[in-house]
Amino acid sequence: MSASAHVGLRAVVFDFFGTIACHPDGVASQYPAVFAKHGYRLDAETESHYFARYNGVEHVEHSSDKATYEAWVRFRLGELAQACEVRQDDVERVVDDLRALDTSPVVAYPDAAPTLRALRDRRFRIGVCSNWGWELDGHLRQAGLLDLVDTAVTSARAGARKPHARIFAAITEALAVSPEESLFVGDSVHPDVTGPLESGMAAAHLWRAEDAAGTRPPDIPPGGVRVASLTELLEWPMLRSAAPAP
């Protein structure tokens, strides 16, 4: 089902990093620099495999509390370090620095706040759904977006990473809307377009030229729509005003 075919939308859900916020220096991964700092090399293929391996994973047993989740994250990063042949006595230091990246400053994209504010003015409920750690509100506050969001759901708390259906169910339930009443917007095809479509949501793929580094936009699945900025969403007839609650 294409995004334009969805009528009666009541909520718009956004991915976080690369969609409404990023690091001051952009979206490029900082993982290779951490490994280089310690005298090791993380190549693009190994890094890509690491992230792809955990996309869509359900991990309820690791999401019972913050400490349990943190232990699981450190275990995963330890595996990545071992894949890069990091010496055992260096693993903890590498993992510490990789975890520190999650406290790195973030800034909102220029089109984020105006778009979220306009959608709220049109009476849409606004959600954020991200493959992220235990706490996202602090990052939303830092980016100046927290007051424009009704609720945020992270994979850490939901017990599943996008594109698993569990996390999309968690955000629609938190917003008190059905999947069919929701539009998902994100910059990654599989987690942010394929997953939402399979869960019954409408989906828009955000392809920012400034983040693309000269690469071509990837194919998106049937039913998805591509936008070049968040403000394009405000021109969609389906987003002129939210449907009344049933």
N, C-alpha and C positions, 0 to 999 in steps of 0.2 A: 504494500500500500504506500503510495507516495505521500509526502508530507502535505501536499495540497489537497489530498483526499480526506484528510482528517478534519472533521468539523466538530464544533463543540469543545475546543481546547480550553482547558482551565488552568494549566500549569506549564511552565517552561523550566526545564532542568538543564543545568550547565555543568560540563566538566570543569575542573579547576585549572590545573597547570597547563599552559599552552592555549587555553580558551579564554578565561577571564583574567588570568594573572600569570606572571612569569618572574624569573630572576631579573634584576636590573640589567644584566648583561645578555638577556635573552633566554632561549629554551635549550641551548646546547647542553649536553650532558657534562657534568663536572666530575664524573667518576674517573675518566682517564687521567685527569690532573692529579687526583688523589693517589692513584697507583704510581704515577710518575714521581710524585713527591717522595715516595718511599723506595724508589728505584726499580719499580716494576712496570710492566706494560699491560694495559687492558686494550685489546683490539676491538674494533667495531663489531665483528662477528660474534665474539664471545659475549660482549655486552648485550647485543641484540638477542642472542639466545637466552641469556639470563632473564631478561624481562619477558620474553615471549613464553618462557617455560611456566611462569606463574600467572599469566593472563588467563582469566576464566576459572581459576582454581577456587574451590570452596575450602575454607579453613576454619570452620566453626570451632573446632577444638583448640585453635590457637587464639581465638578472640573472646575467651571467657573474661579476661581482664587485661589491663594495660601491661602488666609485667609479663604475663604469658605471651602476649603478642610481641613485645619487645624481644623476648628470648628467641622467638621464631624468626623475626627479622634478622637478628644477629647471626643465627644459624645459617640463613640463606646467604647473607653477605660473606660469611666464612667460607661457604662453598664456592662463591665467586672468587674469593681470594685464592683458594686452593687451585681453582681452574687456571689462575694466572701464575701458578707456581710460586706463590708468596711463601717464604720460609715460615715455619710454625711459630717461631718467636716474634715474627712481625705481624701475624694475622690480627691480633687484638688491636694493635695500633692502627692498622689499615681500616678495620671495621669501625673503630671509634671515629675516625675521620670521615668515613662514608656516612655514618649516622649523623654526624655534625652538619652534613649538608642539608638535612631536613629542618634545620633551624636557620638556614640562609634566608636573607631578606627576600621578600617578594613585593612586586608592584603590580597594580592593575593595568591592563591594557587601556589605552585612552577611550576606546569605545565601550568598555565594560559598564562603568557606572551609568552613563547616559542610557544605555540599552536596558539595563535592569530597572532603572528608575522609571523609564517610559512604560515598560511592561507592567510594573506595579501600578502605575497610574491608570493603566487600562484594566486593572483588577485581576491580572494573572497572579497566581501563586508562583513563587520563585524558589527553586531548589538548586542545590549543588551536590553532585554525586561524583566521587573521585576515588581512584585507587590511591589512597593516601593513608597516613598513619592515624594514630589514635585521636589526635587533636587537630581539627581544621579551623575552628572558629578563630583562633589566634592569628592564623595566616589571613583569613578573610578580614579580620579587624585591621591588620597591618596594611592590607591593600586598600582599605577604606571601603570595603564592600559588605561588611557584616550586616549593617542596618538595612541593606537592600535585599537580603536573603531571608526567606521564611524558615528554611531548615536545610541542614547539610548532612549528608550521609557519607561515611568513608568505608572503604573495604575493611579496614582494621576492625571497625565496630560491627559491620554487617556480617562479617564472616565469609565473605566471598569477594573476589576481584572481578571487575568488569572484564569480559562481557557475560559473566554468570548471571542467570535470571534472578538469583536471590537478592543481589544488590539493587536491581531495578525495582523489584517488589518492595524493598525497604524504603526507597525514596518516594514511590507513589503512595505507599501507605502513610508515610510521615506527612505527606502533603494532603492526604485525604482526597485523592483523586484516583481514577482508574488509569491504567496504561493508555487506553484509547483517548483519554482526555489530556495526554501529556506529549510534549515535544522535547526531545533530547538534543542538545547541541554540544559538539565536541570536536577536537582536532585529530583524533585517532580513529581510523576506519573501523577496525574490528571491535574495539571496546565501545566506541561511541556511536556507531551507526549500525553495524550488524547486530550487536547485542540488543539495543533498544528496539530495532525492527522486529526481531524474533520474540520480544516480550510484548509486542502489540503497540508500542509507542511510535509516534512519528520521529524522524531523525534527520538532522542537518549536519553535514560535515563542514567544519570551518577550515579553510585553507588560506592561511595568512601568507602573503607573498614575502613579507619581511622575515618570516621564520623558515621559509622554504629553502633557502641557500641555493637557489637556482635549479632545484629539482622540479620534476613534473608532478602535477597532482596525481595521486593514486586513483585507481578505479574505485567506485563506490557501488554497493549492491543495489539492485532494483528497489525502488521505493525511497531511497535516500536522496537528499537534495544537497547541493554544495553552495556555500556562501563564502564570500571573500572578506566579510567583516560582520561583526555582530549587528551593526546598525541596519544591514540589509534585512534582517528579520522584521524590523519595524514597518517595512513596506509590504509585507505579506498580508493579503486580505484576511487570512485565518487568524492573524494576530492583532486585528484592529481593536477587538474587545473580547474579554473572556466570556465564555458561555456561562449562563447562570447555573448555579448548583441544582442538581436534579431534585 
